[in-house]
Amino acid sequence: MSERNVEVVGQLIAALNARDVDQYLALCTPDVEYVSPAAPMEGVARGEEGVRAFFSVLAEATTSFRVTVEQLRALGGDRVLALTRFTGVSQGGFPVDQPSASLYDFAGPNVRRIEIFLDRAKAQEAAGLTD
């Protein structure tokens, strides 16, 4: 199952890069939680409504945005750690090039929770990994 989960995470990131919210949602549980670095201020995005709102904010805030996968790592049967880099340009013309990481929790074949980290060490700590 863990190899399939790694494939699903790759498909999820591809759907994000393509701005295909329907494909993204098809890979998630109906009650999916999306925890972004802005969650302490904005709250956790939940379910279809939350994911659609996230995609809308992304479109409004950027003229371009791309997540590049540097490494996908299965963590047992129901979690995947992705080491990524996001690049883009804000609506104001400011470029972004940020290393990042994400933890994906699965419920069966679909993603139940996604947590994004701008600090890879914190993501590895949250995943229970130590150097």
ABEGO torsion letter per residue (X at the ends): XAAAAAAAAAAAAAAAAAGBAAAAAAABBAABBBBBAAAAAAEBBBEAAAAAAAAAAAAAABABBBBBBABBBBBEAABBBBBBBBBEBBAAGBBBBBBBBBBBBBBEABBABBBBBABAAAAAAAAGBBX
